[in-house]
Amino acid sequence: MIIVLWAAVIGTIVVMLANFPTVSVPWIGVVGLFSYSIPALVGLTSPVVSPGMVGYFTPSSDQATMVMAIAWVSFAASILTARAFQAIDRDAIRVLPHPRYIGRFLTVTFLISSGIFASFVMRYGLGWFLQAKTEVSSFVGIDWLIWKWSNGLGLLVAAYFLGWSRQAKLYAIFFGLMVTINMIAGDRTTPVIAMIGVIISLNWGVPIRQAVFAPKAWFGGGLVLSIIFLAKPFYVALKTGESFNSVFSGMSTMSFQSGWEAFGTHELLERVLELNVSYSPWTTLRDCLGQFLVMPSAFGFDSTGYNELIQTQIISYATYGLASNYWAHWWSMFGLLGVVVGGMVYGFSLIVLNNRIMRSKGMGFFLLLMLAATLGVYAHRNSPENILALMRPIVLCYGAVWLAMYIVPMRAAYRRMIPAQGSPAAFMGRYA
């Protein structure tokens, strides 16, 4: 089955090159799907062990490998279907706001971020982010969600217009610092999504064959991998007072490799298939629709039902939080047909976001890019409703900035849209 899976991966990449020859949203999906397919591609899984036991690898099952192969084929089928119905936008007509509007957008985002951070300092002390992750989680709320995503959004916008002026550079430094503080607090999701958004935005429209060898793409990819593999030992060392070398060297090669989420999420798929776990599609639909509310929990809607099922009934002995598995969730609802539907939904969603970006107006480009990075990379380790729950605060954060932009007076000339042609620096230079 491993050969079949590799054939599905290669075939999907060929389909992608034929339909999306430049850097675009669906390529985020390819990278994300490939990353979480590595355990099946190499034929290994890492069982979740009881406390005190040493981790180990075991061969992945043919059934789980087949599920991943079907996922790739379904993803490719969504692209071919969209092409057959001429549902893929080819010609970009994206427009951007006036440079003064962009500067005001960054300023408003800065004020929101700095204001919320100041409130944290006043309530919990200057070193609130140095507390244990469980303690940080106990006192943060929706203000923390808006704070962390305003930093990610601000970093993306500032990095895109980095060559514009000193102001953009200063904001990039500030938002980069805030994202780092958030990472030290124990959150690696926001930095990863923000960095992926920056990489895609700076390479948007570049031919894939050229982007693959671009130094800035490799540099950005290196930063993402550093966050994934080195952020945790870094903030653990910072909070415990130990040296980074001591914490890092204390991690065995096995724990370092098996601790990677891809192996953990694949193991969940293995266990779900082995135990023939079922889950209600109506519960999933209800909780997905609930995520379109500002505060779903206030109305009794949940986003972790499937994950709780896994952690309480399947791997209850785990002493740490486990991610979910998108493909296992769809299989639990409809079997192999569910995996096909999940792959098509995943592909169509990325295509819709790509089409919207191609015709985006104003700062919506950056919101859509953040949502695309979230979906493309984090879908595989979440359930459908949890993905929507992860996207909701991004939209709320953007909405808060957008609302402030229309409350603050601004000359009408600065609100007009300008065709986005050439590099960001050249764009800003023409209209500054």
Phi, psi and chi 1 to 4 in degrees:
 res  aa     phi    psi   chi1   chi2   chi3   chi4
   1 MET       -  -25.0  -75.0  -56.4  -59.8      -
   2 ILE   -62.7  -38.3  -66.3  179.2      -      -
   3 ILE   -63.8  -40.6  -63.6  176.8      -      -
   4 VAL   -62.4  -42.5  174.2      -      -      -
   5 LEU   -63.3  -44.8  175.2   57.4      -      -
   6 TRP   -61.8  -38.5  -86.8  104.3      -      -
   7 ALA   -63.8  -38.9      -      -      -      -
   8 ALA   -65.7  -40.4      -      -      -      -
   9 VAL   -64.2  -48.6  171.6      -      -      -
  10 ILE   -63.2  -42.2  -65.1  171.9      -      -
  11 GLY   -62.0  -40.1      -      -      -      -
  12 THR   -65.1  -40.7  -58.3      -      -      -
  13 ILE   -63.4  -38.8  -68.1  175.0      -      -
  14 VAL   -62.4  -44.0  171.1      -      -      -
  15 VAL   -61.2  -41.3  170.4      -      -      -
  16 MET   -63.8  -44.8  -78.8  -69.5  -60.1      -
  17 LEU   -62.1  -33.1  -72.7  171.2      -      -
  18 ALA   -75.5  -29.2      -      -      -      -
  19 ASN  -108.5  -25.2  -68.5  -84.1      -      -
  20 PHE  -134.2   76.1  -64.0   96.2      -      -
  21 PRO   -73.4   -8.9   26.3  -33.2      -      -
  22 THR  -117.7  168.0   60.8      -      -      -
  23 VAL   -61.6  124.5  174.1      -      -      -
  24 SER  -156.2  177.2   50.9      -      -      -
  25 VAL   -59.6  -46.4  167.8      -      -      -
  26 PRO   -56.5  -25.8  -29.1   37.8      -      -
  27 TRP   -68.8  -27.3  -79.0  106.1      -      -
  28 ILE   -62.1  -41.2  -54.6  177.4      -      -
  29 GLY   -62.5  -39.3      -      -      -      -
  30 VAL   -63.0  -46.2  171.0      -      -      -
  31 VAL   -63.1  -45.2  173.3      -      -      -
  32 GLY   -63.9  -45.8      -      -      -      -
  33 LEU   -64.4  -39.1 -176.8   52.9      -      -
  34 PHE   -65.1  -42.0 -176.8   85.0      -      -
  35 SER   -59.2  -42.9  -61.1      -      -      -
  36 TYR   -86.0   -3.2  -78.1   89.2      -      -
  37 SER   -94.9   -7.5  -61.8      -      -      -
  38 ILE   -55.4  -43.8  -72.9  177.7      -      -
  39 PRO   -55.6  -44.4  -27.8   36.8      -      -
  40 ALA   -70.2  -34.8      -      -      -      -
  41 LEU   -66.6  -32.3  -71.7  167.4      -      -
  42 VAL   -97.3   -4.8  -60.4      -      -      -
  43 GLY    76.7   29.2      -      -      -      -
  44 LEU  -132.1  148.1  -66.4  173.2      -      -
  45 THR  -135.9  159.3 -175.7      -      -      -
  46 SER  -123.0  102.7  177.8      -      -      -
  47 PRO   -59.8  145.6  -23.2   34.2      -      -
  48 VAL   -75.4  122.1  177.7      -      -      -
  49 VAL  -101.6  159.9  -62.2      -      -      -
  50 SER   -73.2  159.7  -59.2      -      -      -
  51 PRO   -55.3  135.5  -25.4   34.4      -      -
  52 GLY    92.9  -15.9      -      -      -      -
  53 MET   -87.9  151.4  -66.5 -176.9   61.4      -
  54 VAL   -88.6  134.8  178.8      -      -      -
  55 GLY   -66.2  157.3      -      -      -      -
  56 TYR  -155.4  164.3   58.7   94.8      -      -
  57 PHE  -104.2  147.0  -74.4  127.6      -      -
  58 THR  -133.8  157.8   59.6      -      -      -
  59 PRO   -63.0  138.9  -20.8   32.6      -      -
  60 SER   -74.8  152.2   60.0      -      -      -
  61 SER   -79.6  155.8   67.7      -      -      -
  62 ASP   -64.7  -33.5  -74.0  -16.5      -      -
  63 GLN   -66.2  -43.7 -171.3  178.3   11.4      -
  64 ALA   -66.6  -39.0      -      -      -      -
  65 THR   -63.8  -38.7  -55.1      -      -      -
  66 MET   -64.0  -40.1  178.8 -179.8   64.5      -
  67 VAL   -58.4  -44.8  166.7      -      -      -
  68 MET   -66.8  -35.8  -63.9  -50.0  -60.0      -
  69 ALA   -64.1  -42.4      -      -      -      -
  70 ILE   -64.1  -36.8  -67.4  174.3      -      -
  71 ALA   -60.5  -45.0      -      -      -      -
  72 TRP   -65.1  -44.4  -83.2   95.3      -      -
  73 VAL   -63.1  -40.2  171.1      -      -      -
  74 SER   -66.6  -38.5  -58.2      -      -      -
  75 PHE   -61.8  -45.6  176.8   69.2      -      -
  76 ALA   -63.9  -37.8      -      -      -      -
  77 ALA   -63.8  -34.4      -      -      -      -
  78 SER   -64.6  -37.6   68.7      -      -      -
  79 ILE   -67.8  -44.7  -63.0  170.9      -      -
  80 LEU   -64.8  -37.3  -65.6  174.8      -      -
  81 THR   -65.6  -44.7  -57.8      -      -      -
  82 ALA   -61.6  -38.1      -      -      -      -
  83 ARG   -66.6  -41.3  177.2 -178.4  178.6  178.5
  84 ALA   -62.8  -33.7      -      -      -      -
  85 PHE   -95.5   12.7  -75.5   92.6      -      -
  86 GLN    51.8   44.3  -61.7 -178.8  -12.4      -
  87 ALA  -101.3   13.5      -      -      -      -
  88 ILE  -109.1  117.1  -60.3  176.1      -      -
  89 ASP   -71.3  131.3  -75.5  -12.5      -      -
  90 ARG  -104.0  -38.7  -58.0  -66.8 -177.2 -175.9
  91 ASP  -102.4  117.2  -60.2  -39.8      -      -
  92 ALA   -76.2  135.1      -      -      -      -
  93 ILE  -126.9   32.5   56.4  172.4      -      -
  94 ARG   -64.4  141.5 -174.7  166.0   58.3   87.1
  95 VAL  -127.8  153.1  -67.2      -      -      -
  96 LEU  -120.8  158.4  -72.2  175.1      -      -
  97 PRO   -74.5  175.0   -9.3   24.0      -      -
  98 HIS   -65.2  147.9 -168.2  -81.3      -      -
  99 PRO   -53.0  -35.5  -28.5   35.2      -      -
 100 ARG   -63.8  -36.0  -67.7  -70.9 -179.2   88.8
 101 TYR   -66.4  -41.0 -172.9   95.5      -      -
 102 ILE   -64.1  -42.9  -64.7  169.9      -      -
 103 GLY   -60.8  -40.7      -      -      -      -
 104 ARG   -67.1  -37.5 -175.2   70.0   62.0   85.9
 105 PHE   -60.0  -45.9 -174.1   93.6      -      -
 106 LEU   -64.3  -38.6  -74.4  170.0      -      -
 107 THR   -65.2  -44.4  -59.2      -      -      -
 108 VAL   -63.5  -43.2  170.1      -      -      -
 109 THR   -61.9  -40.4  -52.2      -      -      -
 110 PHE   -61.1  -44.1  164.0   77.5      -      -
 111 LEU   -64.9  -39.8  -67.8  174.4      -      -
 112 ILE   -64.2  -47.6  -69.1  175.2      -      -
 113 SER   -63.9  -49.7  172.4      -      -      -
 114 SER   -66.6  -34.6   57.9      -      -      -
 115 GLY   -65.5  -44.9      -      -      -      -
 116 ILE   -67.9  -40.3  -64.4  177.1      -      -
 117 PHE   -62.1  -40.9 -177.6   76.8      -      -
 118 ALA   -62.2  -37.1      -      -      -      -
 119 SER   -66.2  -35.8   72.3      -      -      -
 120 PHE   -62.7  -44.0  -71.1  160.1      -      -
 121 VAL   -63.2  -41.3  172.1      -      -      -
 122 MET   -67.4  -35.6  -67.3  176.2   62.3      -
 123 ARG   -86.1  -36.9  -74.2  179.3  -70.7  171.0
 124 TYR  -121.9   -1.0  -50.0  114.2      -      -
 125 GLY    98.4  161.5      -      -      -      -
 126 LEU   -63.2  -33.4 -174.5   59.6      -      -
 127 GLY   -99.8   34.6      -      -      -      -
 128 TRP   -58.5  -33.3   64.2  -91.6      -      -
 129 PHE   -76.6   -9.2   53.3   91.3      -      -
 130 LEU   -89.3   -3.0  -65.4  174.8      -      -
 131 GLN   -73.4  166.3  -60.0 -178.7   45.4      -
 132 ALA   -59.3  150.0      -      -      -      -
 133 LYS   -58.2  -37.6 -174.1  176.6  179.4  179.6
 134 THR   -65.4  -36.2   52.2      -      -      -
 135 GLU   -70.1  -41.1  -65.2 -179.4   14.6      -
 136 VAL   -61.4  -41.7  174.0      -      -      -
 137 SER   -65.2  -25.0  -58.8      -      -      -
 138 SER   -77.1  -23.5   66.1      -      -      -
 139 PHE  -116.6    1.6   60.1   68.4      -      -
 140 VAL   -94.4  153.4  -64.1      -      -      -
 141 GLY  -141.4 -144.7      -      -      -      -
 142 ILE   -65.4  -26.5 -169.4  169.9      -      -
 143 ASP   -64.9  -36.2   52.3   -9.8      -      -
 144 TRP   -68.2  -38.4  177.7   67.5      -      -
 145 LEU   -62.3  -46.3  -67.7  174.6      -      -
 146 ILE   -65.7  -38.1  -66.5  178.7      -      -
 147 TRP   -62.2  -49.9  173.1   72.4      -      -
 148 LYS   -68.6  -34.1   72.3  172.5 -171.5  174.4
 149 TRP   -81.4  -25.9  -72.6  115.8      -      -
 150 SER   -65.3  -33.9   66.4      -      -      -
 151 ASN   -68.1  -42.5  -65.0  -35.3      -      -
 152 GLY   -64.1  -43.4      -      -      -      -
 153 LEU   -65.5  -43.8  179.9   62.9      -      -
 154 GLY   -63.5  -40.1      -      -      -      -
 155 LEU   -63.4  -41.2  178.8   61.3      -      -
 156 LEU   -62.3  -47.4  172.5   59.0      -      -
 157 VAL   -66.8  -45.0  175.9      -      -      -
 158 ALA   -64.3  -39.8      -      -      -      -
 159 ALA   -67.3  -35.7      -      -      -      -
 160 TYR   -64.9  -37.0 -171.9   77.0      -      -
 161 PHE  -107.1   31.8  -63.8  109.1      -      -
 162 LEU   -60.6  -35.2 -166.4   63.0      -      -
 163 GLY   -82.6    5.7      -      -      -      -
 164 TRP   -75.9  -55.0  163.6   35.3      -      -
 165 SER  -160.7  174.3   67.1      -      -      -
 166 ARG   -63.5  -31.9 -179.0  179.8  -60.1  177.7
 167 GLN   -60.1  -45.8 -177.5 -173.0   33.9      -
 168 ALA   -63.1  -39.0      -      -      -      -
 169 LYS   -64.7  -42.0  -66.5 -178.8  176.0   66.6
 170 LEU   -65.1  -41.7  -68.4  174.6      -      -
 171 TYR   -66.2  -37.5  -79.8  135.2      -      -
 172 ALA   -61.4  -40.5      -      -      -      -
 173 ILE   -64.6  -44.9  -67.2  171.9      -      -
 174 PHE   -62.2  -51.7  170.8   80.4      -      -
 175 PHE   -66.3  -34.7  -69.9  121.4      -      -
 176 GLY   -62.2  -39.2      -      -      -      -
 177 LEU   -65.3  -42.9  176.0   61.8      -      -
 178 MET   -65.3  -39.7  -68.6  -66.1  104.6      -
 179 VAL   -63.6  -38.3  167.8      -      -      -
 180 THR   -65.4  -42.5  -57.8      -      -      -
 181 ILE   -62.1  -41.4  -71.1  175.7      -      -
 182 ASN   -62.5  -37.5 -178.4   48.1      -      -
 183 MET   -66.3  -40.3 -178.1 -174.3   69.4      -
 184 ILE   -63.3  -34.0  -66.7  172.4      -      -
 185 ALA   -65.0  -17.5      -      -      -      -
 186 GLY   122.8    7.6      -      -      -      -
 187 ASP  -107.7  116.0  173.3   35.9      -      -
 188 ARG  -100.8  -11.5  -71.5  177.9  -69.2  174.9
 189 THR   -65.7  -50.5  -59.0      -      -      -
 190 THR   -60.7  -47.2  -53.6      -      -      -
 191 PRO   -59.8  -40.5  -23.8   33.4      -      -
 192 VAL   -64.9  -47.5  168.4      -      -      -
 193 ILE   -64.5  -41.3  -69.8  176.3      -      -
 194 ALA   -62.8  -43.4      -      -      -      -
 195 MET   -66.6  -39.9  -78.2  -54.0  -52.5      -
 196 ILE   -64.5  -39.9  -69.5  173.4      -      -
 197 GLY   -60.9  -41.6      -      -      -      -
 198 VAL   -64.1  -45.4  169.2      -      -      -
 199 ILE   -59.5  -47.2  -66.0  170.2      -      -
 200 ILE   -67.3  -41.3  -62.6  -60.2      -      -
 201 SER   -64.6  -39.9   67.7      -      -      -
 202 LEU   -74.6  -18.6  -64.6 -179.1      -      -
 203 ASN  -111.3   10.6  -69.2  -82.3      -      -
 204 TRP   -59.5  128.9 -174.8  -96.5      -      -
 205 GLY    82.7   -3.7      -      -      -      -
 206 VAL   -77.6  136.4  175.3      -      -      -
 207 PRO   -54.0  138.5  -26.0   34.7      -      -
 208 ILE   -56.4  -43.2  -71.6  -63.8      -      -
 209 ARG   -63.0  -29.8  -67.6  178.3  176.9   82.8
 210 GLN   -80.7  -40.9  177.8 -178.5  -22.4      -
 211 ALA   -65.7  -32.7      -      -      -      -
 212 VAL   -59.6  -32.6  167.2      -      -      -
 213 PHE  -104.0    7.0  -60.3  102.0      -      -
 214 ALA   -73.7  131.3      -      -      -      -
 215 PRO   -57.6  -39.0  -24.4   34.2      -      -
 216 LYS   -68.0  -29.8   57.1 -175.1  176.8 -178.0
 217 ALA   -69.5  -41.5      -      -      -      -
 218 TRP   -67.2  -39.6  -79.0   93.4      -      -
 219 PHE   -64.1  -45.0  177.6   74.1      -      -
 220 GLY   -64.0  -41.6      -      -      -      -
 221 GLY   -61.7  -37.9      -      -      -      -
 222 GLY   -63.7  -38.8      -      -      -      -
 223 LEU   -64.9  -41.5  -75.6  178.8      -      -
 224 VAL   -61.6  -45.4  171.4      -      -      -
 225 LEU   -64.8  -35.9  -67.8  176.0      -      -
 226 SER   -62.7  -41.6  -62.5      -      -      -
 227 ILE   -64.5  -42.9  -65.2  170.6      -      -
 228 ILE   -64.9  -44.8  -67.1  172.9      -      -
 229 PHE   -97.9  -26.4  -70.8  105.6      -      -
 230 LEU  -111.2  -15.2  -57.8  179.5      -      -
 231 ALA   -63.1  -43.2      -      -      -      -
 232 LYS   -64.2  -51.3 -173.9  171.8 -176.6  178.1
 233 PRO   -61.2  -27.9   15.3  -28.0      -      -
 234 PHE   -66.9  -51.3  170.8   73.3      -      -
 235 TYR   -75.9  -24.7   69.7   68.2      -      -
 236 VAL   -66.1  -43.2  167.8      -      -      -
 237 ALA   -63.6  -39.6      -      -      -      -
 238 LEU   -66.8  -37.9 -162.6   61.5      -      -
 239 LYS   -81.6  -30.0  -66.2 -179.3  178.5 -175.9
 240 THR   -93.2  -13.6   59.7      -      -      -
 241 GLY    86.0   -0.5      -      -      -      -
 242 GLU   -79.7  162.3  -60.7 -179.1   52.4      -
 243 SER   -77.0  152.0   67.0      -      -      -
 244 PHE   -60.1  -42.0  174.1   80.5      -      -
 245 ASN   -60.1  -37.1  -70.0  -24.4      -      -
 246 SER   -66.7  -45.6  174.4      -      -      -
 247 VAL   -66.7  -44.8  175.5      -      -      -
 248 PHE   -66.0  -42.8 -173.3   75.1      -      -
 249 SER   -69.4  -21.7   61.2      -      -      -
 250 GLY   -74.7  -11.4      -      -      -      -
 251 MET   -88.7  119.9  -59.3  173.4   61.3      -
 252 SER   -70.3  159.6   64.9      -      -      -
 253 THR   -58.6  -37.9  -57.4      -      -      -
 254 MET   -66.0  -46.8 -178.9   63.7 -135.1      -
 255 SER   -67.7  -32.6   64.0      -      -      -
 256 PHE   -65.1  -43.2 -171.1   75.1      -      -
 257 GLN   -77.2  -47.5  -67.3  175.4  -16.7      -
 258 SER   -72.5  -20.2   62.1      -      -      -
 259 GLY   -75.4  -11.7      -      -      -      -
 260 TRP   -65.0  134.5 -177.2   27.8      -      -
 261 GLU   -57.2  -31.8  -85.9 -169.7  -15.7      -
 262 ALA   -58.1  -41.1      -      -      -      -
 263 PHE   -71.0  -37.2  -74.9   97.2      -      -
 264 GLY   -66.7  -44.2      -      -      -      -
 265 THR   -68.1  -34.5   54.8      -      -      -
 266 HIS   -66.9  -36.2 -174.9   80.7      -      -
 267 GLU   -64.3  -35.0  176.4   60.4   19.2      -
 268 LEU   -62.0  -41.5  -63.3 -177.6      -      -
 269 LEU   -60.7  -43.5  175.4   61.5      -      -
 270 GLU   -58.2  -46.1  -64.1  -84.0   -1.2      -
 271 ARG   -69.8  -38.4  -63.2  -60.0  -61.7  -85.1
 272 VAL   -62.9  -43.0  165.2      -      -      -
 273 LEU   -67.4  -40.8  -64.0  175.1      -      -
 274 GLU   -64.4  -40.2  177.8 -174.5   -9.6      -
 275 LEU   -94.5   -0.8  -61.3  174.9      -      -
 276 ASN    54.6   52.2 -164.4   25.8      -      -
 277 VAL   -72.7  136.6  176.2      -      -      -
 278 SER  -117.7  152.5   61.3      -      -      -
 279 TYR  -145.7  143.7 -167.2   73.9      -      -
 280 SER   -71.2  124.2  169.5      -      -      -
 281 PRO   -66.4  -30.0    7.4  -10.8      -      -
 282 TRP   -68.3  -37.1  -59.6  113.8      -      -
 283 THR   -63.7  -41.8  -59.5      -      -      -
 284 THR   -62.8  -45.9  -59.4      -      -      -
 285 LEU   -62.5  -43.7  177.8   61.1      -      -
 286 ARG   -60.8  -47.5  179.6 -160.4   66.5 -165.6
 287 ASP   -70.0  -31.4  -70.1  -22.1      -      -
 288 CYS   -65.0  -46.5  -77.7      -      -      -
 289 LEU   -64.1  -33.2  -66.2  175.6      -      -
 290 GLY   -64.8  -24.2      -      -      -      -
 291 GLN   -72.5   -9.0  -58.7  -47.0  -50.5      -
 292 PHE   -84.0   -2.5  -70.7   92.4      -      -
 293 LEU   -84.6  157.7  -60.9  170.7      -      -
 294 VAL   -66.2  -43.5  175.3      -      -      -
 295 MET  -130.8   84.3  -67.2 -173.9   64.8      -
 296 PRO   -58.0  -36.3  -21.7   33.2      -      -
 297 SER   -62.6  -27.9   58.5      -      -      -
 298 ALA   -66.7  -20.2      -      -      -      -
 299 PHE  -109.4   11.2  -61.3   89.9      -      -
 300 GLY    86.3   11.4      -      -      -      -
 301 PHE   -90.6  144.7  -64.2  103.8      -      -
 302 ASP  -121.5  161.6 -167.2   13.2      -      -
 303 SER  -127.7    6.1   64.4      -      -      -
 304 THR  -126.7   18.2   59.4      -      -      -
 305 GLY   -58.6  -46.6      -      -      -      -
 306 TYR   -68.5  -39.1 -172.8   72.6      -      -
 307 ASN   -64.4  -39.7 -176.8 -103.1      -      -
 308 GLU   -65.5  -35.9  -69.3  175.6   -2.1      -
 309 LEU   -59.8  -44.1  170.5   69.0      -      -
 310 ILE   -65.2  -44.8  -68.0  174.9      -      -
 311 GLN   -77.0  -24.1  -65.5 -154.3  125.8      -
 312 THR   -96.8  -28.3   57.1      -      -      -
 313 GLN  -114.6  -18.1  -60.9 -173.5   25.7      -
 314 ILE  -113.0  -49.8  -59.4  177.5      -      -
 315 ILE  -126.4   60.3  -47.2 -178.9      -      -
 316 SER   -71.9  -15.9   58.0      -      -      -
 317 TYR   -85.4   -2.6   50.9   83.6      -      -
 318 ALA   -67.2  135.9      -      -      -      -
 319 THR   -97.2    9.8   57.2      -      -      -
 320 TYR  -142.6  160.7   51.7   90.4      -      -
 321 GLY   -68.2  138.9      -      -      -      -
 322 LEU  -108.8  147.2  -62.1  171.0      -      -
 323 ALA   -74.4  176.2      -      -      -      -
 324 SER  -103.7 -163.4 -173.1      -      -      -
 325 ASN  -148.5  116.7 -173.0  -64.3      -      -
 326 TYR   -58.6  -44.2  178.1   80.2      -      -
 327 TRP   -73.5  -35.8  -51.2  106.9      -      -
 328 ALA   -64.6  -37.4      -      -      -      -
 329 HIS   -62.8  -47.3 -168.4  132.7      -      -
 330 TRP   -64.6  -37.5  -79.9  100.1      -      -
 331 TRP   -65.6  -37.9 -169.9   91.7      -      -
 332 SER   -65.5  -23.8  -64.7      -      -      -
 333 MET   -88.6  -43.4  -68.3 -168.8  -65.5      -
 334 PHE  -135.8    9.9  -56.1  110.4      -      -
 335 GLY    72.5 -150.0      -      -      -      -
 336 LEU   -63.0  -31.6  -69.9  178.2      -      -
 337 LEU   -62.1  -35.9  176.8   61.0      -      -
 338 GLY   -64.0  -36.8      -      -      -      -
 339 VAL   -64.5  -39.6  178.6      -      -      -
 340 VAL   -62.2  -47.1  174.3      -      -      -
 341 VAL   -63.1  -42.5  173.8      -      -      -
 342 GLY   -61.3  -39.9      -      -      -      -
 343 GLY   -66.0  -39.5      -      -      -      -
 344 MET   -68.3  -42.1  -61.3  -73.4  -78.3      -
 345 VAL   -61.7  -42.9  168.4      -      -      -
 346 TYR   -60.6  -48.7  179.6   62.7      -      -
 347 GLY   -65.7  -46.6      -      -      -      -
 348 PHE   -62.6  -37.8  -74.3  142.6      -      -
 349 SER   -62.4  -42.8  -60.8      -      -      -
 350 LEU   -66.3  -37.7  -68.3  172.1      -      -
 351 ILE   -66.6  -41.4  -68.5  171.9      -      -
 352 VAL   -61.5  -45.4  168.2      -      -      -
 353 LEU   -62.3  -39.6  -75.9  172.0      -      -
 354 ASN   -63.9  -42.5 -170.2   73.8      -      -
 355 ASN   -63.0  -40.1  -71.6  -13.4      -      -
 356 ARG   -66.5  -38.2  -64.2  -59.1  -56.6  166.4
 357 ILE   -65.3  -40.6  -72.5  176.5      -      -
 358 MET   -59.9  -27.0  -66.2  -74.1  -78.2      -
 359 ARG  -120.3   26.6  -63.0  177.6  178.4  -86.6
 360 SER   -72.6  152.1   61.9      -      -      -
 361 LYS  -120.7  129.2  -64.7 -178.1  178.7 -179.7
 362 GLY    69.9 -143.3      -      -      -      -
 363 MET   -78.2   -2.1  -53.1  -54.9  -72.0      -
 364 GLY   -58.7  -25.5      -      -      -      -
 365 PHE   -54.4  -42.7  169.2   74.3      -      -
 366 PHE   -77.3  -35.7  -58.6  100.8      -      -
 367 LEU   -61.6  -49.3  168.4   64.8      -      -
 368 LEU   -62.5  -35.5  -66.5  167.7      -      -
 369 LEU   -68.1  -39.1 -158.3   53.5      -      -
 370 MET   -64.2  -42.3  -71.2  -78.5  -77.4      -
 371 LEU   -65.4  -39.3  -64.2  178.1      -      -
 372 ALA   -65.5  -41.8      -      -      -      -
 373 ALA   -64.1  -38.3      -      -      -      -
 374 THR   -64.5  -48.7  -56.6      -      -      -
 375 LEU   -66.9  -46.2  175.5   62.3      -      -
 376 GLY   -64.5  -35.5      -      -      -      -
 377 VAL   -98.8  -39.7  175.8      -      -      -
 378 TYR   -99.9   -0.8  -83.3   88.0      -      -
 379 ALA   -61.2  -39.0      -      -      -      -
 380 HIS   -69.9  -21.2  -43.2  -75.5      -      -
 381 ARG  -109.5   20.5   47.2   96.8   64.6 -156.5
 382 ASN  -138.3  161.3  -76.2  -66.0      -      -
 383 SER   -84.5  163.2   58.6      -      -      -
 384 PRO   -55.2  -45.2  -28.3   35.6      -      -
 385 GLU   -69.2  -28.8   62.4  -91.6   31.7      -
 386 ASN   -72.9  -31.7 -159.1 -117.3      -      -
 387 ILE   -63.9  -44.4  -61.1  167.8      -      -
 388 LEU   -64.2  -37.5  -67.2  173.5      -      -
 389 ALA   -64.6  -33.1      -      -      -      -
 390 LEU   -72.3  -31.8 -169.3   60.1      -      -
 391 MET   -78.3  -29.3  -68.9  178.0  168.6      -
 392 ARG   -56.2  -50.0 -172.8  179.8   65.8 -104.9
 393 PRO   -64.5  -25.5   20.1  -31.2      -      -
 394 ILE   -64.9  -44.5  -59.3  176.8      -      -
 395 VAL   -66.0  -41.8  177.0      -      -      -
 396 LEU   -62.3  -41.1  -69.6  175.7      -      -
 397 CYS   -63.3  -47.5  167.3      -      -      -
 398 TYR   -61.8  -39.4  179.3   83.9      -      -
 399 GLY   -63.0  -38.0      -      -      -      -
 400 ALA   -64.4  -42.7      -      -      -      -
 401 VAL   -67.6  -43.5  177.7      -      -      -
 402 TRP   -60.8  -42.6  179.5   85.1      -      -
 403 LEU   -64.2  -43.1 -178.2   61.7      -      -
 404 ALA   -63.1  -34.5      -      -      -      -
 405 MET   -64.0  -29.8  -69.6  -67.8  -65.1      -
 406 TYR   -91.9  -15.3  -83.9   85.8      -      -
 407 ILE   -80.5  -40.7  -66.7  176.9      -      -
 408 VAL   -72.2  126.6  177.7      -      -      -
 409 PRO   -60.8  143.8  -20.7   32.8      -      -
 410 MET  -155.5  142.2  178.5  179.6  -72.2      -
 411 ARG   -57.9  140.6  -70.1  173.6   56.7 -177.5
 412 ALA   -59.0  -32.7      -      -      -      -
 413 ALA   -63.3  -28.3      -      -      -      -
 414 TYR   -82.6   -7.9  -64.9  154.2      -      -
 415 ARG   -96.9   -4.0  -64.8 -174.5 -176.2  -84.6
 416 ARG   -74.4  154.5   63.1 -172.1  176.6   88.8
 417 MET   -94.1  147.8  -62.2  -65.4  173.1      -
 418 ILE  -127.8  132.4  -57.2  169.4      -      -
 419 PRO   -55.3  133.9  -24.0   33.7      -      -
 420 ALA   -88.3   95.3      -      -      -      -
 421 GLN  -122.4  139.0  -61.2  174.9   -6.4      -
 422 GLY    78.1 -165.5      -      -      -      -
 423 SER   -76.0  159.2   66.3      -      -      -
 424 PRO   -57.4  -40.4  -24.2   33.2      -      -
 425 ALA   -63.2  -43.0      -      -      -      -
 426 ALA   -66.5  -37.9      -      -      -      -
 427 PHE   -61.3  -47.3  164.1   78.6      -      -
 428 MET   -67.2  -33.7  -56.4  -55.8  -77.8      -
 429 GLY   -67.7  -33.8      -      -      -      -
 430 ARG   -71.0  -32.2  -74.2 -163.1  -54.1  -90.2
 431 TYR  -116.6    7.3  -62.4   98.0      -      -
 432 ALA   -67.8      -      -      -      -      -
